[in-house]
Amino acid sequence: MIAHRVALAGTVLMLSIVPAASQLRRPMTCTEDVSVRLDPVPVPDGAKPQPQPPSQPQRARTFSLVSSGGLLTVISAGRSDYYECQVASPRLNERTPRNAIKCQNGVYFLLIDLNKLNFVEAQLNPEDRSEIKVSYGICRTL
């Protein structure tokens, strides 16, 4: 009886992974709609503030996604970053998309909704506050 339940649970898990895995096999191109960074670190009292260059609007970053061999490759500006991915499984109290994958490497985290082809990316570098950002946007299959 327990073996039947384990087999049933394994089958349900495999069926939930199949749509995400098959949809990710096609290359995609993604474009950021919004990207937000932390404000610069405030200077201590009495310190001479460093001149800041005028802020310029950020161009929308475009990158490509290619899945191969269990890894997701993100290609942007001639640079390739590799992510390990798995199906995003929401807990009972979360409203995570049902057909989504979550990917990560050293400092980048990427969540892709494969139904709507939306993504959210977080860059979290604990060594440098200027390298902390959150962005989101859309992807298109090629």
OpenMM code with the backbone's topology and positions (N, CA, C; nanometers):
from openmm import Vec3, app, unit

residues = "MET ILE ALA HIS ARG VAL ALA LEU ALA GLY THR VAL LEU MET LEU SER ILE VAL PRO ALA ALA SER GLN LEU ARG ARG PRO MET THR CYS THR GLU ASP VAL SER VAL ARG LEU ASP PRO VAL PRO VAL PRO ASP GLY ALA LYS PRO GLN PRO GLN PRO PRO SER GLN PRO GLN ARG ALA ARG THR PHE SER LEU VAL SER SER GLY GLY LEU LEU THR VAL ILE SER ALA GLY ARG SER ASP TYR TYR GLU CYS GLN VAL ALA SER PRO ARG LEU ASN GLU ARG THR PRO ARG ASN ALA ILE LYS CYS GLN ASN GLY VAL TYR PHE LEU LEU ILE ASP LEU ASN LYS LEU ASN PHE VAL GLU ALA GLN LEU ASN PRO GLU ASP ARG SER GLU ILE LYS VAL SER TYR GLY ILE CYS ARG THR LEU".split()
positions = [
    Vec3(0.0818, -0.1185, 0.0000),
    Vec3(0.0000, 0.0000, 0.0000),
    Vec3(0.0868, 0.1257, 0.0000),
    Vec3(0.1918, 0.1262, 0.0831),
    Vec3(0.2809, 0.2420, 0.0891),
    Vec3(0.3555, 0.2563, -0.0430),
    Vec3(0.3938, 0.1462, -0.1038),
    Vec3(0.4648, 0.1514, -0.2316),
    Vec3(0.3772, 0.2146, -0.3397),
    Vec3(0.2474, 0.1886, -0.3378),
    Vec3(0.1564, 0.2492, -0.4348),
    Vec3(0.1492, 0.4002, -0.4157),
    Vec3(0.1448, 0.4438, -0.2914),
    Vec3(0.1394, 0.5886, -0.2641),
    Vec3(0.2685, 0.6577, -0.3065),
    Vec3(0.3822, 0.5934, -0.2809),
    Vec3(0.5102, 0.6510, -0.3222),
    Vec3(0.5172, 0.6593, -0.4745),
    Vec3(0.4720, 0.5550, -0.5421),
    Vec3(0.4712, 0.5556, -0.6884),
    Vec3(0.3779, 0.6639, -0.7423),
    Vec3(0.2614, 0.6795, -0.6795),
    Vec3(0.1677, 0.7832, -0.7210),
    Vec3(0.2274, 0.9228, -0.6998),
    Vec3(0.2919, 0.9436, -0.5858),
    Vec3(0.3553, 1.0738, -0.5585),
    Vec3(0.4660, 1.1011, -0.6594),
    Vec3(0.5447, 1.0011, -0.6946),
    Vec3(0.6504, 1.0177, -0.7944),
    Vec3(0.5945, 1.0516, -0.9309),
    Vec3(0.4847, 0.9877, -0.9673),
    Vec3(0.4208, 1.0160, -1.0964),
    Vec3(0.3668, 1.1581, -1.1010),
    Vec3(0.3039, 1.2022, -0.9947),
    Vec3(0.2512, 1.3389, -0.9891),
    Vec3(0.3650, 1.4394, -0.9980),
    Vec3(0.4765, 1.4135, -0.9298),
    Vec3(0.5924, 1.5027, -0.9353),
    Vec3(0.6478, 1.5098, -1.0772),
    Vec3(0.6606, 1.3966, -1.1432),
    Vec3(0.7129, 1.3956, -1.2798),
    Vec3(0.6196, 1.4690, -1.3749),
    Vec3(0.4892, 1.4529, -1.3593),
    Vec3(0.3948, 1.5218, -1.4461),
    Vec3(0.3971, 1.6727, -1.4236),
    Vec3(0.4275, 1.7162, -1.3011),
    Vec3(0.4335, 1.8600, -1.2749),
    Vec3(0.5615, 1.9213, -1.3298),
    Vec3(0.6677, 1.8422, -1.3437),
    Vec3(0.7943, 1.8930, -1.3965),
    Vec3(0.7937, 1.8960, -1.5481),
    Vec3(0.7257, 1.8038, -1.6152),
    Vec3(0.7301, 1.7907, -1.7601),
    Vec3(0.6939, 1.9193, -1.8346),
    Vec3(0.5844, 1.9901, -1.8015),
    Vec3(0.5559, 2.1128, -1.8768),
    Vec3(0.6657, 2.2170, -1.8642),
    Vec3(0.7206, 2.2345, -1.7455),
    Vec3(0.8261, 2.3338, -1.7269),
    Vec3(0.9516, 2.2943, -1.8027),
    Vec3(0.9904, 2.1687, -1.7947),
    Vec3(1.1127, 2.1243, -1.8601),
    Vec3(1.1010, 2.1304, -2.0118),
    Vec3(0.9869, 2.0907, -2.0667),
    Vec3(0.9723, 2.0911, -2.2122),
    Vec3(0.9641, 2.2324, -2.2668),
    Vec3(0.9026, 2.3225, -2.1946),
    Vec3(0.8899, 2.4601, -2.2412),
    Vec3(1.0236, 2.5326, -2.2346),
    Vec3(1.1099, 2.4937, -2.1445),
    Vec3(1.2388, 2.5601, -2.1292),
    Vec3(1.3404, 2.5134, -2.2325),
    Vec3(1.3127, 2.4077, -2.3050),
    Vec3(1.4079, 2.3583, -2.4053),
    Vec3(1.4258, 2.4560, -2.5211),
    Vec3(1.3264, 2.5403, -2.5455),
    Vec3(1.3372, 2.6376, -2.6544),
    Vec3(1.4129, 2.7600, -2.6063),
    Vec3(1.5046, 2.8135, -2.6870),
    Vec3(1.5747, 2.9361, -2.6473),
    Vec3(1.4756, 3.0518, -2.6344),
    Vec3(1.5049, 3.1430, -2.5431),
    Vec3(1.4202, 3.2599, -2.5208),
    Vec3(1.5069, 3.3853, -2.5190),
    Vec3(1.4463, 3.4969, -2.5529),
    Vec3(1.5096, 3.6261, -2.5348),
    Vec3(1.4229, 3.7056, -2.4378),
    Vec3(1.4872, 3.7718, -2.3421),
    Vec3(1.4158, 3.8423, -2.2368),
    Vec3(1.4596, 3.9885, -2.2327),
    Vec3(1.3668, 4.0759, -2.1962),
    Vec3(1.3940, 4.2189, -2.1862),
    Vec3(1.3437, 4.2690, -2.0515),
    Vec3(1.4294, 4.3425, -1.9815),
    Vec3(1.3902, 4.4021, -1.8542),
    Vec3(1.2938, 4.5171, -1.8778),
    Vec3(1.1849, 4.5204, -1.8032),
    Vec3(1.0943, 4.6353, -1.8047),
    Vec3(1.1389, 4.7377, -1.7012),
    Vec3(1.1764, 4.6890, -1.5831),
    Vec3(1.2159, 4.7765, -1.4730),
    Vec3(1.3340, 4.7132, -1.4010),
    Vec3(1.4292, 4.7975, -1.3619),
    Vec3(1.5439, 4.7534, -1.2836),
    Vec3(1.5679, 4.8562, -1.1734),
    Vec3(1.5767, 4.8103, -1.0489),
    Vec3(1.5900, 4.9000, -0.9343),
    Vec3(1.7136, 4.8593, -0.8545),
    Vec3(1.7973, 4.9575, -0.8217),
    Vec3(1.9156, 4.9357, -0.7376),
    Vec3(1.8959, 5.0079, -0.6055),
    Vec3(1.9766, 4.9725, -0.5069),
    Vec3(1.9745, 5.0438, -0.3799),
    Vec3(2.0322, 5.1836, -0.3981),
    Vec3(1.9882, 5.2761, -0.3136),
    Vec3(2.0462, 5.4098, -0.3137),
    Vec3(2.1906, 5.4019, -0.2665),
    Vec3(2.2741, 5.4993, -0.3055),
    Vec3(2.4132, 5.4985, -0.2583),
    Vec3(2.4203, 5.5085, -0.1067),
    Vec3(2.5276, 5.4583, -0.0507),
    Vec3(2.5481, 5.4601, 0.0931),
    Vec3(2.5669, 5.6054, 0.1378),
    Vec3(2.4945, 5.6511, 0.2416),
    Vec3(2.5116, 5.7905, 0.2865),
    Vec3(2.6501, 5.8122, 0.3470),
    Vec3(2.7023, 5.9348, 0.3294),
    Vec3(2.8337, 5.9675, 0.3843),
    Vec3(2.8195, 6.0034, 0.5314),
    Vec3(2.9184, 5.9706, 0.6145),
    Vec3(2.9118, 6.0049, 0.7567),
    Vec3(2.9150, 6.1563, 0.7772),
    Vec3(2.8679, 6.2018, 0.8930),
    Vec3(2.8686, 6.3455, 0.9252),
    Vec3(3.0114, 6.3995, 0.9227),
    Vec3(3.0287, 6.5155, 0.8627),
    Vec3(3.1586, 6.5808, 0.8569),
    Vec3(3.2450, 6.5361, 0.7406),
    Vec3(3.2077, 6.4314, 0.6718),
    Vec3(3.2865, 6.3847, 0.5573),
    Vec3(3.2483, 6.4644, 0.4338),
    Vec3(3.3452, 6.4829, 0.3479),
    Vec3(3.3213, 6.5570, 0.2246),
    Vec3(3.2518, 6.4638, 0.1246),
    Vec3(3.1321, 6.5011, 0.0782),
    Vec3(3.0627, 6.4121, -0.0160),
    Vec3(3.1356, 6.4069, -0.1498),
    Vec3(3.1386, 6.2886, -0.2062),
    Vec3(3.1990, 6.2693, -0.3377),
    Vec3(3.0998, 6.3156, -0.4439),
    Vec3(3.1492, 6.3850, -0.5461),
    Vec3(3.0565, 6.4271, -0.6520),
    Vec3(2.9984, 6.3049, -0.7234),
    Vec3(2.8697, 6.3077, -0.7426),
    Vec3(2.8009, 6.1984, -0.8114),
    Vec3(2.7732, 6.2392, -0.9550),
    Vec3(2.7984, 6.1510, -1.0500),
    Vec3(2.7647, 6.1850, -1.1876),
    Vec3(2.6139, 6.1946, -1.2016),
    Vec3(2.5677, 6.2771, -1.2956),
    Vec3(2.4224, 6.2872, -1.3130),
    Vec3(2.3656, 6.1509, -1.3505),
    Vec3(2.2518, 6.1187, -1.2898),
    Vec3(2.1918, 5.9886, -1.3198),
    Vec3(2.1361, 5.9877, -1.4612),
    Vec3(2.1611, 5.8790, -1.5263),
    Vec3(2.1141, 5.8620, -1.6634),
    Vec3(2.0125, 5.7497, -1.6645),
    Vec3(1.9140, 5.7610, -1.7517),
    Vec3(1.8167, 5.6518, -1.7578),
    Vec3(1.8864, 5.5229, -1.8009),
    Vec3(1.8493, 5.4148, -1.7334),
    Vec3(1.9093, 5.2872, -1.7688),
    Vec3(1.8414, 5.2305, -1.8923),
    Vec3(1.9239, 5.1789, -1.9815),
    Vec3(1.8689, 5.1128, -2.0993),
    Vec3(1.8142, 4.9762, -2.0580),
    Vec3(1.7112, 4.9349, -2.1241),
    Vec3(1.6542, 4.8033, -2.0949),
    Vec3(1.7554, 4.6965, -2.1355),
    Vec3(1.7920, 4.6130, -2.0415),
    Vec3(1.8870, 4.5055, -2.0690),
    Vec3(1.8132, 4.3915, -2.1375),
    Vec3(1.8735, 4.3378, -2.2397),
    Vec3(1.8189, 4.2228, -2.3106),
    Vec3(1.9174, 4.1075, -2.2968),
    Vec3(1.8655, 3.9888, -2.2721),
    Vec3(1.9519, 3.8718, -2.2602),
    Vec3(1.8798, 3.7505, -2.3166),
    Vec3(1.9571, 3.6472, -2.3458),
    Vec3(1.9030, 3.5226, -2.4003),
    Vec3(1.9146, 3.4119, -2.2975),
    Vec3(1.8190, 3.3201, -2.3011),
    Vec3(1.8185, 3.2037, -2.2131),
    Vec3(1.8246, 3.0780, -2.2974),
    Vec3(1.9167, 2.9876, -2.2628),
    Vec3(1.9281, 2.8597, -2.3325),
    Vec3(1.9449, 2.7523, -2.2260),
    Vec3(1.8659, 2.6475, -2.2345),
    Vec3(1.8739, 2.5378, -2.1388),
    Vec3(1.9474, 2.4211, -2.2034),
    Vec3(2.0463, 2.3663, -2.1300),
    Vec3(2.1178, 2.2496, -2.1808),
    Vec3(2.1814, 2.1744, -2.0651),
    Vec3(2.1654, 2.0454, -2.0664),
    Vec3(2.2301, 1.9609, -1.9669),
    Vec3(2.1956, 1.9928, -1.8229),
    Vec3(2.0727, 2.0332, -1.7947),
    Vec3(2.0322, 2.0625, -1.6585),
    Vec3(2.0723, 2.2011, -1.6101),
    Vec3(2.1396, 2.2778, -1.6943),
    Vec3(2.1785, 2.4136, -1.6588),
    Vec3(2.1076, 2.5130, -1.7487),
    Vec3(2.0866, 2.6321, -1.6973),
    Vec3(2.0323, 2.7412, -1.7766),
    Vec3(2.1471, 2.8374, -1.8025),
    Vec3(2.1680, 2.8714, -1.9288),
    Vec3(2.2723, 2.9657, -1.9654),
    Vec3(2.2072, 3.0991, -1.9979),
    Vec3(2.2525, 3.2054, -1.9333),
    Vec3(2.2054, 3.3412, -1.9584),
    Vec3(2.3173, 3.4134, -2.0326),
    Vec3(2.2866, 3.4572, -2.1546),
    Vec3(2.3854, 3.5236, -2.2389),
    Vec3(2.3466, 3.6703, -2.2499),
    Vec3(2.4376, 3.7586, -2.2045),
    Vec3(2.4111, 3.9023, -2.2059),
    Vec3(2.5420, 3.9760, -2.2317),
    Vec3(2.5420, 4.0600, -2.3336),
    Vec3(2.6584, 4.1436, -2.3678),
    Vec3(2.7851, 4.0601, -2.3841),
    Vec3(2.7727, 3.9464, -2.4504),
    Vec3(2.8888, 3.8620, -2.4769),
    Vec3(2.9375, 3.7797, -2.3593),
    Vec3(2.8654, 3.7822, -2.2497),
    Vec3(2.9039, 3.7087, -2.1291),
    Vec3(2.8010, 3.6005, -2.1005),
    Vec3(2.8473, 3.4841, -2.0602),
    Vec3(2.7568, 3.3739, -2.0270),
    Vec3(2.7629, 3.3447, -1.8779),
    Vec3(2.6459, 3.3358, -1.8151),
    Vec3(2.6342, 3.2955, -1.6756),
    Vec3(2.5530, 3.1667, -1.6713),
    Vec3(2.5909, 3.0770, -1.5823),
    Vec3(2.5257, 2.9468, -1.5737),
    Vec3(2.4476, 2.9368, -1.4427),
    Vec3(2.3257, 2.8878, -1.4529),
    Vec3(2.2354, 2.8760, -1.3392),
    Vec3(2.1937, 2.7312, -1.3223),
    Vec3(2.1742, 2.6900, -1.1971),
    Vec3(2.1106, 2.5621, -1.1672),
    Vec3(1.9636, 2.5905, -1.1453),
    Vec3(1.8764, 2.5088, -1.2046),
    Vec3(1.7319, 2.5361, -1.1987),
    Vec3(1.6553, 2.4177, -1.1412),
    Vec3(1.5388, 2.4498, -1.0893),
    Vec3(1.4437, 2.3479, -1.0463),
    Vec3(1.3037, 2.4066, -1.0551),
    Vec3(1.2072, 2.3195, -1.0542),
    Vec3(1.0682, 2.3640, -1.0604),
    Vec3(1.0348, 2.4366, -0.9305),
    Vec3(0.9709, 2.5522, -0.9427),
    Vec3(0.9293, 2.6280, -0.8244),
    Vec3(0.8026, 2.5649, -0.7701),
    Vec3(0.8106, 2.5096, -0.6514),
    Vec3(0.6929, 2.4456, -0.5911),
    Vec3(0.6431, 2.5331, -0.4767),
    Vec3(0.5262, 2.5944, -0.4954),
    Vec3(0.4746, 2.6841, -0.3920),
    Vec3(0.4266, 2.6073, -0.2693),
    Vec3(0.4391, 2.6719, -0.1557),
    Vec3(0.3821, 2.6170, -0.0339),
    Vec3(0.2347, 2.6559, -0.0299),
    Vec3(0.1622, 2.6063, 0.0650),
    Vec3(0.0183, 2.6304, 0.0688),
    Vec3(-0.0177, 2.7778, 0.0821),
    Vec3(0.0649, 2.8561, 0.1521),
    Vec3(0.0310, 2.9962, 0.1764),
    Vec3(0.0967, 3.0919, 0.0762),
    Vec3(0.1609, 3.0419, -0.0278),
    Vec3(0.2257, 3.1273, -0.1265),
    Vec3(0.1437, 3.1326, -0.2540),
    Vec3(0.1584, 3.2415, -0.3269),
    Vec3(0.0867, 3.2570, -0.4538),
    Vec3(0.1845, 3.2501, -0.5710),
    Vec3(0.2776, 3.1575, -0.5669),
    Vec3(0.3768, 3.1420, -0.6718),
    Vec3(0.3102, 3.0836, -0.7957),
    Vec3(0.3532, 3.1229, -0.9157),
    Vec3(0.2962, 3.0638, -1.0376),
    Vec3(0.3108, 2.9119, -1.0371),
    Vec3(0.2156, 2.8448, -1.0960),
    Vec3(0.2138, 2.6980, -1.0950),
    Vec3(0.3097, 2.6366, -1.1957),
    Vec3(0.3405, 2.7033, -1.3052),
    Vec3(0.4328, 2.6499, -1.4055),
    Vec3(0.5526, 2.7436, -1.4109),
    Vec3(0.6360, 2.7368, -1.3080),
    Vec3(0.7493, 2.8279, -1.2980),
    Vec3(0.8743, 2.7508, -1.2591),
    Vec3(0.9882, 2.8085, -1.2952),
    Vec3(1.1151, 2.7517, -1.2528),
    Vec3(1.1912, 2.8590, -1.1764),
    Vec3(1.2739, 2.8140, -1.0823),
    Vec3(1.3611, 2.9058, -1.0104),
    Vec3(1.5043, 2.8604, -1.0346),
    Vec3(1.5881, 2.9584, -1.0656),
    Vec3(1.7270, 2.9305, -1.1008),
    Vec3(1.8172, 3.0194, -1.0161),
    Vec3(1.9365, 2.9709, -0.9883),
    Vec3(2.0304, 3.0517, -0.9115),
    Vec3(2.1734, 3.0135, -0.9435),
    Vec3(2.2626, 3.1097, -0.9220),
    Vec3(2.4058, 3.0842, -0.9205),
    Vec3(2.4612, 3.1602, -0.8012),
    Vec3(2.5860, 3.2019, -0.8028),
    Vec3(2.6480, 3.2654, -0.6860),
    Vec3(2.5736, 3.3845, -0.6305),
    Vec3(2.5376, 3.4817, -0.7129),
    Vec3(2.4734, 3.6036, -0.6632),
    Vec3(2.3435, 3.6374, -0.7358),
    Vec3(2.3060, 3.5616, -0.8370),
    Vec3(2.1848, 3.5907, -0.9138),
    Vec3(2.0775, 3.4874, -0.8847),
    Vec3(1.9535, 3.5355, -0.8753),
    Vec3(1.8377, 3.4493, -0.8565),
    Vec3(1.7359, 3.4872, -0.9628),
    Vec3(1.6780, 3.3888, -1.0286),
    Vec3(1.5890, 3.4128, -1.1414),
    Vec3(1.4662, 3.3244, -1.1263),
    Vec3(1.3468, 3.3847, -1.1348),
    Vec3(1.2207, 3.3110, -1.1317),
    Vec3(1.1494, 3.3402, -1.2623),
    Vec3(1.1154, 3.2349, -1.3365),
    Vec3(1.0509, 3.2509, -1.4672),
    Vec3(0.9156, 3.1823, -1.4643),
    Vec3(0.8098, 3.2588, -1.4933),
    Vec3(0.6748, 3.2052, -1.5073),
    Vec3(0.6613, 3.1590, -1.6519),
    Vec3(0.6548, 3.0287, -1.6729),
    Vec3(0.6512, 2.9746, -1.8088),
    Vec3(0.5140, 2.9838, -1.8741),
    Vec3(0.4087, 3.0177, -1.7973),
    Vec3(0.2768, 3.0396, -1.8571),
    Vec3(0.2703, 3.1770, -1.9220),
    Vec3(0.3102, 3.2797, -1.8483),
    Vec3(0.3014, 3.4176, -1.8975),
    Vec3(0.4323, 3.4672, -1.9568),
    Vec3(0.5411, 3.3886, -1.9400),
    Vec3(0.6758, 3.4253, -1.9853),
    Vec3(0.7235, 3.5560, -1.9217),
    Vec3(0.6933, 3.5741, -1.7946),
    Vec3(0.7452, 3.6851, -1.7153),
    Vec3(0.8634, 3.6345, -1.6339),
    Vec3(0.9526, 3.7254, -1.5959),
    Vec3(1.0623, 3.6867, -1.5084),
    Vec3(1.0858, 3.7930, -1.4031),
    Vec3(1.1451, 3.7505, -1.2929),
    Vec3(1.1937, 3.8388, -1.1878),
    Vec3(1.3360, 3.7939, -1.1587),
    Vec3(1.4274, 3.8907, -1.1544),
    Vec3(1.5675, 3.8591, -1.1271),
    Vec3(1.6152, 3.9422, -1.0091),
    Vec3(1.6921, 3.8804, -0.9220),
    Vec3(1.7521, 3.9519, -0.8091),
    Vec3(1.9020, 3.9288, -0.8132),
    Vec3(1.9754, 4.0365, -0.7927),
    Vec3(2.1208, 4.0286, -0.7831),
    Vec3(2.1550, 4.0668, -0.6397),
    Vec3(2.2139, 3.9744, -0.5650),
    Vec3(2.2403, 3.9959, -0.4232),
    Vec3(2.3867, 3.9653, -0.3936),
    Vec3(2.4689, 4.0688, -0.3922),
    Vec3(2.6101, 4.0511, -0.3616),
    Vec3(2.6371, 4.1078, -0.2228),
    Vec3(2.6642, 4.0242, -0.1236),
    Vec3(2.6828, 4.0744, 0.0123),
    Vec3(2.8106, 4.1559, 0.0300),
    Vec3(2.9023, 4.1494, -0.0648),
    Vec3(3.0288, 4.2215, -0.0523),
    Vec3(3.0205, 4.3657, -0.1022),
    Vec3(2.9201, 4.3987, -0.1829),
    Vec3(2.9137, 4.5321, -0.2421),
    Vec3(2.7684, 4.5751, -0.2552),
    Vec3(2.7294, 4.6797, -0.1817),
    Vec3(2.5902, 4.7262, -0.1858),
    Vec3(2.5497, 4.7798, -0.3222),
    Vec3(2.6468, 4.8276, -0.3998),
    Vec3(2.6118, 4.8809, -0.5314),
    Vec3(2.5732, 4.7696, -0.6283),
    Vec3(2.5967, 4.6455, -0.5903),
    Vec3(2.5610, 4.5325, -0.6760),
    Vec3(2.4379, 4.4586, -0.6234),
    Vec3(2.3438, 4.5323, -0.5678),
    Vec3(2.2175, 4.4734, -0.5237),
    Vec3(2.1067, 4.5372, -0.6054),
    Vec3(2.0322, 4.4542, -0.6790),
    Vec3(1.9243, 4.5071, -0.7620),
    Vec3(1.8154, 4.4030, -0.7801),
    Vec3(1.6992, 4.4504, -0.8192),
    Vec3(1.5865, 4.3654, -0.8529),
    Vec3(1.5322, 4.4160, -0.9863),
    Vec3(1.5024, 4.3232, -1.0752),
    Vec3(1.4459, 4.3631, -1.2038),
    Vec3(1.3389, 4.2630, -1.2464),
    Vec3(1.2520, 4.3082, -1.3345),
    Vec3(1.1529, 4.2168, -1.3906),
    Vec3(1.1259, 4.2554, -1.5346),
    Vec3(1.0666, 4.1623, -1.6068),
    Vec3(1.0379, 4.1877, -1.7477),
    Vec3(0.9689, 4.0689, -1.8124),
    Vec3(0.9796, 4.0628, -1.9450),
    Vec3(0.9112, 3.9592, -2.0216),
    Vec3(1.0108, 3.8837, -2.1084),
    Vec3(0.9728, 3.7631, -2.1443),
    Vec3(1.0549, 3.6783, -2.2327),
    Vec3(0.9707, 3.6375, -2.3525),
    Vec3(1.0388, 3.6056, -2.4607),
    Vec3(0.9741, 3.5542, -2.5811),
    Vec3(1.0519, 3.4330, -2.6296),
    Vec3(0.9803, 3.3318, -2.6748),
    Vec3(1.0494, 3.2157, -2.7302),
    Vec3(1.0957, 3.2476, -2.8711),
    Vec3(1.2062, 3.1890, -2.9097),
    Vec3(1.2604, 3.2119, -3.0448),
    Vec3(1.2119, 3.1069, -3.1411),
] * unit.nanometer
topology = app.Topology()
chain = topology.addChain("A")
for resn in residues:
    res = topology.addResidue(resn, chain)
    for name in ("N", "CA", "C"):
        topology.addAtom(name, app.Element.getBySymbol(name[0]), res)
